[in-house]
Amino acid sequence: MMQLETAFIFDAAPAGEGERILLLMLPGAKNTPQQLVDNGFIRALRERKLPVDVLALDAHVDLYLERADIERVLHHTLDEVRAKGYRRIWLLGISLGGSGAMICATQRTAEIEGVFLLAPFLGTRGLIAEVETAGGLRHWQAGEIVARDHERVLLQGIQGRMLGAAEPPLIHLGYGSEDRYRGASDMLSAHLPQSRVSVRPGGHDWETWVALWHELLDKRPLG
């Protein structure tokens, strides 16, 4: 069993053929790994008989208040799973967990095969509006970044490392059309192939995220 420094749930797939994948799940700000279990996120993988081991972290909101804290936990986790022999690593980030997933994807790009984002939080509404005014993330200029402006750093990382990428890590995005925070998802979806974007009626809630999770998995990104 992995010895991590934060609470987690680990669920191994039944033995089967093919190289095993490690899916690191990062729930939203006030959500827990157990809620991912209760809402069927792991069950959806098992129903499809995918060779995916799941590690769901309790990356709670306090960790995100100081960028160094969440980075330390995420880097430590990736180091541990790679030490266990995993070479195919995917990420799932929901809401604020989407920020954590993209921190991993932009800082450890070569080690991440793919990213699932469900209604990701990538910046405040003011910052997202700034990007929209600039004509989208491709045209936006980060400008001078002051200390602790973590969201601007993250968007700059996404802009520089992941926009239009034809190689891993590939982003698979899902969000509700009535999500009150959908600005970030609209911003990101403009730079993704529509085959990797799922939008359905719904808000910023578990019911919508569960439906989107099934929809994304049905596109068979994991093989």
C-alpha positions in Angstrom: 0.0 0.0 0.0 1.3 3.5 -0.8 2.2 5.6 2.1 0.9 9.1 1.2 0.8 12.1 3.5 -2.9 12.9 2.9 -6.1 10.7 3.2 -6.9 8.6 0.2 -8.9 5.7 -1.2 -7.1 3.1 -3.3 -9.0 0.6 -5.4 -7.3 -1.9 -7.6 -8.9 -3.3 -10.8 -9.4 -7.1 -10.9 -6.5 -8.9 -12.6 -6.7 -8.9 -16.3 -4.8 -8.4 -19.6 -3.1 -5.2 -20.6 -0.8 -2.7 -18.9 -2.4 -1.3 -15.8 -3.3 2.4 -15.7 -3.3 4.5 -12.5 -6.0 7.1 -12.4 -5.4 9.8 -9.8 -8.8 11.3 -8.8 -9.0 14.8 -7.3 -12.4 15.8 -5.9 -13.8 19.3 -5.6 -13.2 21.8 -2.8 -15.6 20.5 -0.2 -15.9 16.9 -1.5 -14.1 13.8 -0.4 -12.8 10.6 -1.9 -15.7 8.7 -0.4 -18.1 10.8 -2.4 -16.4 9.7 -5.6 -17.0 6.1 -4.5 -20.6 6.8 -3.4 -21.4 8.5 -6.7 -20.2 5.5 -8.7 -17.0 7.0 -10.2 -15.0 3.8 -9.6 -17.9 1.6 -10.3 -18.2 3.1 -13.8 -14.6 1.9 -14.5 -15.3 -1.6 -13.2 -18.5 -1.9 -15.2 -16.4 -1.3 -18.3 -13.8 -3.8 -17.2 -11.0 -1.3 -17.6 -7.5 -2.2 -16.2 -7.5 1.0 -14.2 -6.3 1.2 -10.6 -7.8 4.3 -8.8 -6.1 6.5 -6.2 -8.6 9.1 -4.9 -6.9 11.8 -2.9 -8.5 14.0 -0.2 -6.9 17.1 -1.7 -9.1 19.4 0.3 -9.5 23.1 -0.2 -7.0 24.1 2.5 -4.2 22.6 0.4 -5.0 25.0 -2.4 -4.7 28.1 -0.3 -1.0 27.8 -0.5 0.3 26.7 -3.9 3.4 25.0 -2.4 1.2 22.7 -0.2 -0.9 21.2 -3.1 2.2 21.0 -5.3 4.1 19.1 -2.6 1.3 16.6 -2.2 0.8 16.1 -5.9 4.5 15.7 -6.7 4.9 13.3 -3.8 2.0 11.3 -5.0 3.2 11.0 -8.6 6.7 10.0 -7.3 5.1 7.3 -5.2 3.0 5.8 -8.0 5.8 5.9 -10.4 8.0 4.1 -7.9 5.3 1.4 -7.8 5.8 0.8 -11.5 3.0 2.7 -13.0 3.9 4.2 -16.4 0.4 5.0 -17.7 -0.9 7.7 -15.4 -4.2 9.6 -15.9 -5.8 12.3 -13.9 -9.4 13.2 -13.0 -10.1 16.6 -11.6 -13.5 17.9 -10.6 -14.1 21.6 -9.9 -11.2 22.8 -7.8 -9.7 19.3 -8.3 -9.4 20.4 -12.0 -6.8 23.0 -10.9 -4.8 20.3 -9.2 -5.0 18.0 -12.2 -3.7 20.8 -14.4 -0.9 21.6 -12.0 0.2 18.0 -12.5 -0.3 18.0 -16.2 1.7 21.2 -16.8 4.5 20.5 -14.4 4.9 16.7 -15.1 3.7 16.7 -18.7 5.9 13.8 -19.9 4.6 11.5 -17.2 0.8 12.1 -17.8 -1.0 10.2 -20.5 -4.3 12.0 -20.2 -6.6 14.3 -18.1 -10.3 14.2 -17.4 -11.7 17.6 -16.3 -15.2 17.9 -15.0 -16.3 21.6 -14.6 -12.7 22.6 -13.7 -11.9 25.7 -11.7 -9.0 27.3 -13.5 -9.3 30.9 -12.3 -11.6 33.5 -10.8 -14.4 34.9 -12.9 -12.5 38.1 -13.2 -9.4 36.4 -14.6 -11.5 34.2 -17.0 -13.3 37.4 -18.2 -9.8 38.9 -18.8 -8.9 36.0 -21.0 -12.2 36.2 -23.0 -11.6 40.0 -23.6 -8.2 39.1 -25.0 -9.8 36.9 -27.6 -9.1 33.6 -25.8 -6.3 31.8 -24.1 -4.1 31.6 -27.2 -4.1 35.4 -27.4 -4.1 36.3 -23.7 -0.9 37.7 -22.2 -0.3 36.9 -18.5 1.6 40.2 -17.9 3.5 40.7 -14.7 2.7 38.0 -12.3 2.8 39.0 -8.6 3.5 36.7 -5.7 0.7 34.3 -4.9 -1.1 34.9 -8.2 -1.3 31.1 -8.6 -4.2 31.1 -11.1 -2.4 33.3 -13.5 0.6 31.0 -13.3 -1.6 28.0 -14.0 -3.3 29.6 -17.1 0.1 30.6 -18.4 1.3 27.0 -17.9 -1.7 25.6 -19.8 -1.2 28.1 -22.5 2.4 27.3 -23.0 2.4 23.5 -22.7 -1.0 22.1 -23.6 -2.9 24.2 -26.1 -3.4 22.4 -29.3 -1.2 19.5 -28.3 -1.5 16.5 -30.5 0.5 14.3 -28.1 -0.2 13.3 -24.4 -1.4 14.5 -22.1 -4.7 15.0 -23.9 -7.5 16.8 -22.1 -11.0 15.4 -22.0 -13.5 18.0 -20.8 -17.1 17.7 -19.5 -19.3 20.4 -18.0 -23.0 21.4 -17.5 -24.5 24.0 -19.8 -26.0 25.7 -16.8 -22.9 25.5 -14.6 -22.5 28.8 -12.8 -18.7 28.4 -13.3 -18.7 27.3 -16.9 -16.7 30.3 -18.1 -13.4 28.4 -17.5 -14.8 25.4 -19.4 -16.0 27.5 -22.3 -12.6 29.1 -22.4 -10.8 25.7 -22.5 -13.2 24.0 -24.9 -12.4 26.5 -27.6 -9.0 24.9 -27.9 -10.0 21.3 -27.8 -11.3 18.9 -30.5 -15.0 18.7 -30.0 -14.7 14.9 -29.8 -13.0 15.4 -26.5 -15.6 17.8 -25.1 -19.0 16.8 -23.5 -21.6 19.3 -22.6 -25.0 18.4 -21.2 -27.8 20.1 -19.4 -27.0 20.5 -15.7 -25.2 22.6 -13.1 -22.3 22.4 -10.8 -23.4 19.2 -9.0 -22.9 15.5 -8.7 -25.8 14.5 -10.9 -24.3 16.3 -13.8 -20.7 15.2 -13.1 -21.8 11.5 -12.9 -23.6 11.7 -16.2 -20.6 13.4 -17.8 -18.2 10.8 -16.4 -20.1 8.0 -18.1 -20.3 10.0 -21.3 -16.5 10.6 -21.3 -15.7 7.0 -20.5 -18.1 5.8 -23.3 -15.8 7.5 -25.8 -13.2 4.9 -24.7 -10.2 7.2 -24.1 -8.7 4.6 -21.8 -8.9 1.8 -24.5 
